[in-house]
Amino acid sequence: MTSQTAGPGGATDGRRGRSRVRTAVQAAVGLGLAAVLVVYVLPRLAKTNWSSVWVVLSQVPLSTVLVLLGGVVVGLYCYTFTLTGSLPGLKHWQALIVNVAGSSVGNLLPGGGAAGLAATYTICRSWGFSRRDISTSAIVTGVWNVLSRVALPLIAIFGLVAGRNSNVPQALGEAAVAGALTGGVILAVFISILVSERAAVAIGNAVDRVIGRLWRRRTMSVQSLVIDLRHRINGVVRTGWLRMTLGLAGFFGVYYVLFLICMHTTNVHLYYGELFAAYAIGRLLTAVGLTPGGLGFTESGTVAALVAWGAQPADALAGVVLFSCFTHLMEIPLGAIGWAAWTLSPKSPHVDDVAADGTEAGHGRHATGLGAGG
């Protein structure tokens, strides 16, 4: 009897141990690759050296640092409209905690989106939201984020063609084509699931046939999951699409203003269309999951574009580093503040997704509210 009961526990402990080791190895490899890209590749790509970059950065005034820090907070607050639009009942102060806490975890690990999602789940569950509402919010905001990032290169090309510079770089053109194709497929699938139950069934069946060959131990078919999600997503999109869209537009808009401030501070003077194109390339490359938040890849792509359009290498690299320090690294200490605020925030009992009589609970929005906080 002892060996039988200890066996599963030992197997579970073994899997957890292997998972921790795998996560540690992935983090070490990702951070190591980011360090190589930032320390070694970036200055060579820009044809400069770190000594010249530090000279430029040392001249950044304290007033600019404070403006950038305030701008980051404003940008993160703008994104709370996207979160509150996707999770009815979530308050803006709670959304800000979710945003900074999840982002700080994601910025520490390569492919950190999964870790950030786990953090979001933990925090929202402690405030009384149901699993169904949290998963729906994660899917909808994920789609909105992907579509917004792949749209940026298209907007950049339009700005270049409409402005004084009609010479669209090959890399930007390729990124725009890839983004348009990816975004078009995602948008087509998403809209098809929303507007047509027949399309949802067909898509679910197709995915079931593919996954069924790879993963046989499933408790629910993808078809049933897609149909279930369709009803939940429809409600969220119908009521929250405008808030989610405006939140993302505000977030990317504020961050573009911060990018312009960084470029002006480090004496990078290019046309706004060129600067937006460089910014768009960097935002698209944040999706590279090999390093935390695409660190190293984002800066490399942005610097390469700026230098190609005539910016001085040391100035361009200094501006990009300054921008990354506030929009990537600064989210880590802000995340620590967010975790502390969550610890002190009022908690609510978990909402059970299935009630005792077998009916679904917490569908559409959480049933118990968000505690005493307001």
KEVOTOR-656375 format. One line per field, with one value per residue (C-alpha): y, z, x; residue in three letters. Coordinates in pm, 1 decimal, always signed. Each point is the difference from the previous one (the first is absolute). Layout:
! KEVOTOR-656375
v <- Y | ...
w <- Z | ...
u <- X | ...
resn <- ALA | ...
//
This chain:
! KEVOTOR-656375
v <- +0.0 | +241.2 | -37.3 | +40.6 | +326.4 | +138.0 | -77.7 | +263.2 | +261.8 | -84.6 | +17.9 | +338.3 | +130.8 | -128.5 | +181.2 | +320.1 | -28.0 | -51.3 | +291.4 | +229.1 | -110.4 | +50.6 | +347.6 | +91.2 | -123.3 | +188.5 | +317.1 | -33.2 | -64.8 | +282.3 | +254.0 | -111.6 | +46.0 | +341.7 | +100.4 | -106.0 | +191.3 | +315.2 | +6.8 | -141.5 | +10.7 | +336.1 | +228.6 | -190.2 | +16.3 | +374.8 | +33.4 | +172.7 | -89.5 | +19.1 | +276.2 | +233.2 | -107.4 | +71.8 | +347.6 | +72.6 | -161.8 | +188.9 | +325.3 | -101.6 | +253.1 | -104.9 | +177.8 | -229.5 | -304.4 | +110.3 | +69.0 | -345.4 | -165.5 | +185.5 | -88.6 | -369.6 | +15.2 | +182.2 | -259.2 | -287.9 | +170.0 | +31.4 | -377.1 | -43.3 | +94.5 | -306.1 | -223.0 | +144.5 | -30.6 | -369.1 | -88.5 | +165.6 | +102.0 | +58.9 | +342.8 | +217.0 | -17.4 | -378.0 | -9.0 | +209.6 | -251.5 | -290.4 | +176.8 | +93.1 | -326.5 | -219.6 | +208.0 | -11.6 | -380.7 | -14.9 | +236.1 | -229.6 | -324.7 | -89.7 | -73.2 | +154.3 | +35.4 | -328.8 | +112.8 | +334.8 | -177.5 | -215.8 | +313.8 | +158.3 | -312.5 | -9.1 | +367.9 | +3.4 | -320.0 | +158.1 | +282.2 | -239.4 | -33.8 | -334.7 | -210.6 | +39.8 | +379.3 | +10.4 | -238.7 | +198.6 | +322.6 | -156.6 | -119.4 | +327.5 | +222.0 | -237.9 | +37.4 | +377.8 | +21.2 | -212.5 | +195.4 | +334.6 | -100.8 | -134.2 | +315.1 | +231.7 | -79.3 | +58.2 | +340.2 | +75.1 | -76.2 | +223.4 | +277.8 | -36.6 | -5.1 | +292.0 | +199.1 | +124.1 | -337.9 | -250.2 | -233.7 | -286.7 | -224.1 | -363.4 | -122.2 | +220.0 | -109.7 | -365.1 | +55.9 | +172.6 | -282.2 | -263.6 | +201.2 | +52.9 | -370.2 | -104.6 | +262.3 | -79.2 | -369.0 | +67.7 | +261.7 | -224.5 | -293.6 | +221.3 | +170.2 | -331.8 | -150.3 | +305.9 | +39.9 | -360.3 | -303.8 | -217.9 | +149.1 | -52.7 | -367.7 | -43.2 | +166.2 | -205.0 | -322.2 | +87.4 | +74.8 | -315.1 | -215.1 | +150.6 | -3.3 | -340.4 | -163.2 | +177.1 | +18.5 | -278.2 | +64.7 | +273.8 | +53.5 | +234.1 | +18.3 | +316.1 | +25.7 | +16.5 | +245.2 | +228.2 | +3.1 | +73.9 | +277.2 | +149.0 | +86.5 | +146.3 | +198.8 | +138.8 | +160.0 | +153.9 | +132.1 | +139.8 | +211.0 | +65.7 | +26.6 | +380.4 | +24.6 | -272.2 | +167.7 | +347.6 | -140.6 | -158.3 | +307.9 | +214.6 | -239.4 | -13.7 | +371.6 | +100.4 | -232.2 | +150.6 | +345.0 | -138.1 | -137.5 | +345.0 | +158.7 | -251.1 | +66.1 | +378.1 | -25.6 | -194.4 | +230.1 | -242.5 | +229.0 | -190.9 | +41.3 | -114.2 | -268.7 | -149.7 | +13.3 | -166.9 | -271.3 | -71.6 | -2.5 | -239.6 | -242.9 | -2.8 | -61.7 | -286.8 | -160.3 | -5.4 | -315.0 | -189.5 | -253.0 | -96.9 | +272.3 | +174.0 | +242.0 | -37.5 | +184.2 | +40.8 | -76.6 | +303.1 | +236.9 | -149.3 | +44.7 | +353.8 | +113.3 | -153.8 | +196.1 | +329.1 | -27.8 | -99.5 | +323.5 | +210.8 | +26.5 | +18.4 | -349.6 | +99.5 | +232.5 | -261.2 | -275.3 | +232.8 | +96.6 | -360.9 | -104.0 | +290.2 | -100.0 | -366.8 | +87.6 | +163.7 | -213.3 | -339.3 | +5.2 | +257.6 | -234.4 | -238.6 | +233.2 | +124.9 | -364.1 | -43.6 | +293.1 | -162.9 | -330.3 | +186.8 | +186.4 | -328.2 | -152.2 | +289.3 | +9.8 | -145.1 | -354.7 | -172.3 | -368.3 | -195.2 | -28.8 | -365.1 | -50.5 | -279.1 | +34.5 | -284.8 | -78.2 | -31.9 | +331.8 | +238.8 | +291.0 | +317.0 | +0.4 | +342.1 | +166.9 | -101.7 | -65.0 | +125.3 | +333.5 | +110.7 | +39.0 | +323.6 | +185.7 | +261.2
w <- +0.0 | +89.6 | -329.7 | -195.2 | +168.6 | -7.8 | -365.3 | -154.9 | +243.2 | -84.2 | -371.0 | +48.8 | +198.7 | -271.3 | -271.0 | +203.7 | +53.1 | -371.2 | -79.4 | +233.5 | -150.2 | -353.2 | +89.2 | +158.8 | -304.6 | -238.3 | +206.0 | +7.6 | -374.9 | -83.3 | +224.6 | -130.2 | -359.8 | +84.6 | +164.4 | -306.6 | -231.8 | +212.1 | +101.7 | -312.3 | -302.3 | +50.3 | -12.0 | -297.8 | -182.3 | +58.5 | -80.0 | +327.9 | +350.3 | +349.8 | +105.2 | -257.2 | +104.3 | +369.6 | -90.9 | -157.5 | +282.1 | +267.6 | -140.3 | +51.0 | +247.6 | +310.1 | -123.8 | -303.3 | +222.1 | +208.5 | -311.2 | -137.6 | +329.0 | +17.0 | -362.8 | +69.8 | +279.6 | -228.9 | -274.0 | +240.0 | +131.2 | -356.8 | -32.5 | +300.4 | -231.6 | -210.1 | +307.7 | +151.5 | -336.3 | -22.7 | +363.3 | +113.6 | +363.8 | +6.5 | +134.7 | -147.4 | +308.7 | -9.3 | -373.2 | +60.7 | +260.1 | -236.4 | -282.6 | +183.8 | +196.4 | -305.5 | -216.9 | +258.1 | +1.7 | -379.6 | -33.6 | +209.6 | -191.4 | -371.0 | -136.3 | +322.9 | -121.9 | +167.6 | +331.2 | -32.2 | -69.0 | +309.8 | +205.5 | -144.1 | +82.2 | +359.3 | +63.3 | -162.0 | +175.1 | +334.3 | -81.0 | -63.9 | -379.0 | -152.1 | -209.4 | -298.4 | +10.7 | +42.6 | -291.3 | -222.2 | +88.7 | -75.9 | -343.2 | -101.3 | +116.8 | -164.3 | -334.8 | +40.9 | +81.4 | -296.5 | -243.3 | +129.5 | -29.4 | -353.0 | -99.4 | +101.3 | -299.9 | -236.2 | +156.8 | -21.5 | -373.7 | -58.8 | +194.1 | -201.2 | -335.5 | +93.2 | +141.3 | -149.5 | +2.0 | -241.4 | +25.6 | +206.8 | +134.3 | -106.1 | +361.0 | +83.0 | -315.1 | +82.1 | +357.7 | -123.6 | -242.6 | +266.4 | +249.6 | -245.6 | -81.5 | +365.0 | +112.5 | -288.9 | +88.6 | +371.2 | -69.5 | -249.9 | +242.8 | +290.3 | -190.7 | -145.8 | +348.4 | +125.4 | -279.5 | -97.7 | +219.1 | -310.7 | -59.0 | +366.4 | -28.1 | -319.9 | +150.0 | +316.8 | -199.8 | -206.8 | +308.9 | +167.7 | -288.6 | +22.7 | +379.0 | +34.0 | -161.3 | +234.9 | +329.4 | +81.9 | +372.1 | -18.8 | +212.0 | -247.9 | -378.6 | -164.6 | -183.2 | +328.8 | +138.4 | -304.7 | +15.7 | +372.1 | -49.1 | -284.8 | +227.7 | +265.5 | -242.0 | -181.7 | +320.5 | +84.2 | -350.1 | -38.3 | +315.6 | +28.8 | -350.0 | +0.2 | +342.3 | -89.7 | -330.2 | +149.5 | +285.3 | -237.9 | -223.1 | +304.7 | +122.0 | -331.0 | -58.6 | +336.0 | -49.7 | -344.5 | +161.1 | +248.5 | -293.8 | -161.7 | +325.6 | +24.4 | -358.7 | +46.3 | +323.9 | -171.0 | -309.4 | -244.7 | -239.2 | -270.7 | -158.1 | +218.9 | -254.7 | +22.4 | +377.7 | +13.1 | -238.7 | +226.7 | +300.1 | -179.3 | -79.3 | +365.6 | +123.6 | -245.4 | +113.5 | +363.5 | -102.7 | -49.4 | +282.2 | +5.9 | +251.4 | +268.4 | -183.5 | -314.8 | +176.2 | -235.5 | -311.7 | +54.3 | +44.5 | -292.5 | -243.9 | +115.9 | -9.0 | -343.5 | -139.0 | +158.1 | -123.2 | -347.2 | -20.1 | +93.2 | +378.9 | +168.5 | +134.8 | +358.0 | +24.0 | -142.7 | +232.7 | +301.0 | -80.5 | -41.5 | +324.6 | +183.8 | -136.6 | +93.5 | +351.8 | +68.2 | -205.1 | +79.8 | +302.1 | +196.9 | -3.7 | +230.3 | +305.8 | -82.3 | +2.8 | +346.7 | +116.2 | -169.7 | +181.1 | +331.0 | -75.9 | -85.0 | +329.1 | +188.2 | -214.6 | +128.5 | -117.4 | -85.9 | +13.2 | -321.9 | -228.8 | -84.1 | -372.6 | +55.0 | +274.4 | +225.4 | -214.3 | -311.0 | -157.4 | -110.5 | +227.5 | -62.3 | -367.3 | -162.3 | +311.8 | +350.4 | +232.5 | +333.3 | -90.6 | +75.2 | +372.3 | +192.4 | -233.9 | -220.6
u <- +0.0 | +276.8 | +177.6 | -323.0 | -92.4 | +351.1 | +51.2 | -227.5 | +124.5 | +357.5 | -78.7 | -166.1 | +296.0 | +231.2 | -195.0 | -0.7 | +373.8 | +61.1 | -228.6 | +194.7 | +330.3 | -133.1 | -128.5 | +334.6 | +191.4 | -230.6 | +38.7 | +379.1 | +21.3 | -240.3 | +172.4 | +340.5 | -112.0 | -144.2 | +328.4 | +199.7 | -233.1 | +3.8 | +366.3 | +165.7 | -232.6 | -172.9 | +308.2 | +141.8 | -330.3 | -10.4 | +372.1 | +78.7 | +120.2 | -142.3 | +239.3 | -154.0 | -348.7 | +65.7 | +121.8 | -338.5 | -198.8 | +190.2 | -140.3 | -364.9 | -148.2 | -189.4 | -312.4 | -9.4 | +39.7 | -298.9 | -208.8 | +79.9 | -86.1 | -331.5 | -70.4 | +52.0 | -256.9 | -245.7 | +51.3 | -55.3 | -314.5 | -130.8 | +27.5 | -229.3 | -288.7 | +83.5 | -0.6 | -317.0 | -171.9 | +88.6 | -80.1 | -325.5 | +12.5 | +375.1 | +86.4 | +274.3 | +222.6 | -29.8 | +74.2 | +312.0 | +120.1 | -71.1 | +182.4 | +320.3 | +20.2 | -52.1 | +233.1 | +278.9 | -10.3 | -17.9 | +298.1 | +219.2 | -53.0 | +31.0 | -344.6 | -122.9 | -357.0 | -94.7 | +149.0 | -174.3 | -328.9 | +49.0 | +57.7 | -313.9 | -199.5 | +124.7 | -73.4 | -343.6 | -107.8 | +89.2 | -243.4 | -286.7 | -1.9 | -92.4 | +234.9 | -231.1 | +7.6 | +378.2 | +60.4 | -237.4 | +178.8 | +338.8 | -113.6 | -164.4 | +286.9 | +246.9 | -175.0 | -22.9 | +372.4 | +106.4 | -215.8 | +126.4 | +364.9 | -31.8 | -191.9 | +284.5 | +228.3 | -294.2 | -64.4 | +374.0 | +10.7 | -301.7 | +172.5 | +321.6 | -177.3 | -226.4 | +291.5 | +324.3 | +172.7 | -153.2 | +299.0 | -137.8 | +279.2 | -13.5 | -3.5 | -298.5 | -180.5 | +55.7 | -113.8 | -313.1 | -80.7 | +59.4 | -202.1 | -283.8 | -17.3 | +19.4 | -247.0 | -234.2 | -9.8 | -52.0 | -266.6 | -181.4 | -6.7 | -103.4 | -283.6 | -117.9 | -29.5 | -187.5 | -255.8 | -67.9 | -57.0 | +38.3 | +345.5 | +85.6 | -98.0 | +202.8 | +308.9 | -34.3 | -29.3 | +308.5 | +208.8 | -134.0 | +122.5 | +348.7 | +30.9 | -164.4 | +302.5 | +240.7 | -186.3 | -244.1 | -41.5 | -260.9 | -308.9 | -172.6 | +4.4 | +127.0 | -331.8 | -191.7 | +255.2 | -26.8 | -379.9 | +10.1 | +255.9 | -202.7 | -289.2 | +228.0 | +217.5 | -303.5 | -124.2 | +337.1 | +67.6 | -350.2 | +25.7 | +373.1 | +148.3 | +15.5 | +165.3 | +250.2 | +87.4 | +35.4 | +207.9 | +249.2 | +5.6 | +73.9 | +268.4 | +187.1 | -56.5 | +148.2 | +295.4 | +62.1 | +11.3 | +254.9 | +198.3 | -0.4 | +117.4 | +286.2 | +104.1 | -14.9 | +199.1 | +279.7 | +1.1 | -160.5 | -187.8 | -186.9 | -341.4 | -288.6 | -90.2 | +347.7 | -3.3 | -340.1 | +122.1 | +298.2 | -233.9 | -236.9 | +281.9 | +100.9 | -356.2 | -41.7 | +326.0 | -114.6 | -187.0 | +328.8 | -10.1 | +366.6 | +85.0 | -210.6 | -229.6 | +210.4 | +285.3 | +294.3 | -203.1 | -223.5 | +292.8 | +193.7 | -286.2 | -72.9 | +363.7 | +55.1 | -296.1 | +107.8 | +358.8 | -118.1 | -200.2 | +300.6 | +6.3 | +339.9 | +77.8 | +87.5 | -301.4 | -236.8 | +120.5 | -10.5 | -359.5 | -108.2 | +171.2 | -163.4 | -340.9 | +49.9 | +111.7 | -334.5 | -238.7 | +156.0 | +230.0 | -203.1 | -299.3 | +191.3 | +18.7 | -350.7 | -106.7 | +150.0 | -214.7 | -297.8 | +56.2 | +24.0 | -322.9 | -173.5 | +116.2 | -162.6 | -315.3 | -330.0 | -68.4 | -325.4 | -99.9 | +55.5 | -297.1 | -66.2 | -34.0 | -250.4 | -258.0 | -105.3 | -304.1 | +216.0 | -95.1 | +268.0 | +82.5 | +196.5 | -93.3 | +33.1 | +137.6 | +101.3 | -291.3 | +129.6 | +155.8 | +352.1 | -2.8 | -1.1 | +234.3 | -150.1
resn <- MET | THR | SER | GLN | THR | ALA | GLY | PRO | GLY | GLY | ALA | THR | ASP | GLY | ARG | ARG | GLY | ARG | SER | ARG | VAL | ARG | THR | ALA | VAL | GLN | ALA | ALA | VAL | GLY | LEU | GLY | LEU | ALA | ALA | VAL | LEU | VAL | VAL | TYR | VAL | LEU | PRO | ARG | LEU | ALA | LYS | THR | ASN | TRP | SER | SER | VAL | TRP | VAL | VAL | LEU | SER | GLN | VAL | PRO | LEU | SER | THR | VAL | LEU | VAL | LEU | LEU | GLY | GLY | VAL | VAL | VAL | GLY | LEU | TYR | CYS | TYR | THR | PHE | THR | LEU | THR | GLY | SER | LEU | PRO | GLY | LEU | LYS | HIS | TRP | GLN | ALA | LEU | ILE | VAL | ASN | VAL | ALA | GLY | SER | SER | VAL | GLY | ASN | LEU | LEU | PRO | GLY | GLY | GLY | ALA | ALA | GLY | LEU | ALA | ALA | THR | TYR | THR | ILE | CYS | ARG | SER | TRP | GLY | PHE | SER | ARG | ARG | ASP | ILE | SER | THR | SER | ALA | ILE | VAL | THR | GLY | VAL | TRP | ASN | VAL | LEU | SER | ARG | VAL | ALA | LEU | PRO | LEU | ILE | ALA | ILE | PHE | GLY | LEU | VAL | ALA | GLY | ARG | ASN | SER | ASN | VAL | PRO | GLN | ALA | LEU | GLY | GLU | ALA | ALA | VAL | ALA | GLY | ALA | LEU | THR | GLY | GLY | VAL | ILE | LEU | ALA | VAL | PHE | ILE | SER | ILE | LEU | VAL | SER | GLU | ARG | ALA | ALA | VAL | ALA | ILE | GLY | ASN | ALA | VAL | ASP | ARG | VAL | ILE | GLY | ARG | LEU | TRP | ARG | ARG | ARG | THR | MET | SER | VAL | GLN | SER | LEU | VAL | ILE | ASP | LEU | ARG | HIS | ARG | ILE | ASN | GLY | VAL | VAL | ARG | THR | GLY | TRP | LEU | ARG | MET | THR | LEU | GLY | LEU | ALA | GLY | PHE | PHE | GLY | VAL | TYR | TYR | VAL | LEU | PHE | LEU | ILE | CYS | MET | HIS | THR | THR | ASN | VAL | HIS | LEU | TYR | TYR | GLY | GLU | LEU | PHE | ALA | ALA | TYR | ALA | ILE | GLY | ARG | LEU | LEU | THR | ALA | VAL | GLY | LEU | THR | PRO | GLY | GLY | LEU | GLY | PHE | THR | GLU | SER | GLY | THR | VAL | ALA | ALA | LEU | VAL | ALA | TRP | GLY | ALA | GLN | PRO | ALA | ASP | ALA | LEU | ALA | GLY | VAL | VAL | LEU | PHE | SER | CYS | PHE | THR | HIS | LEU | MET | GLU | ILE | PRO | LEU | GLY | ALA | ILE | GLY | TRP | ALA | ALA | TRP | THR | LEU | SER | PRO | LYS | SER | PRO | HIS | VAL | ASP | ASP | VAL | ALA | ALA | ASP | GLY | THR | GLU | ALA | GLY | HIS | GLY | ARG | HIS | ALA | THR | GLY | LEU | GLY | ALA | GLY | GLY
//
